[in-house]
Amino acid sequence: MGEGKQNGTDSDAVPLMEHLTALRAMLIRCFAALALAYPVGYLLSPYAIGLLVGWSLPPEIGRLHYFTPMEVFWCRLKIGFLLAFVLTLPWTVFQCWRFLLPALYRTERLALRCWIGVSVLLFLAGAAFCIGLILPMLMRFSAGFATEGLVPVLGFSAFLELAGWLTFAFGVMFQAPVAVLIAVQFGLVSAASLRRLRPYILVGILTVSALLTPPDVLSQILLTLPTWILFEIGLFCAGRIEKKRLSGSD
């Protein structure tokens, strides 16, 4: 990477090949760390699956079942990759930060560091909220349909796929405050405009929730409500920041 904005010169003066070389080196380091962590993630996968199943499944559902010979093996490979990604996430974020650092002003570095930290924390909060509360609630709701003549038989792969998609969806949708604050701070939209667009934004949140969750109303509502609350929190903070910025310019 060239000095870029760090020395106040035009970042376009840095040769393109130098940027590409630095990008390639960063990606190699990230993938190397992921490859090294993958065996650890695979070894931890049965314990992680056991904790998730024990926490989420009510007694009415009973045991999980697998229906193909390699189903459990493939699921463990996927969970192992996910755990390896989580283990190496701090290293990956650090490498991306090092790559972007020379091209940023000091104020931009501080802002980006703040946004990255808040975004990661919100994603983890969304994932924890899903696994800790929403997934067990959804499983109990599903078990409520069982009768003497209707016995639930839940597949191992189907359960992990549901848990994975819901966790990812909550992590993504919990980014709503960050999206609002960034849009207002960089002048893409004003807080007043977002307030006027509330009905359309609600429809958009409902649509995205429907796309990210299984086709049941309960999951969509459970994802929409906290996302809307977080959007309102982000809008409130953005309004305060915008008001302070305008008063400072006066």
Salt bridges, closest charged atoms under 4 A:
GLU108 OE2 - LYS5 NZ 3.50
GLU232 OE2 - ARG198 NE 2.87
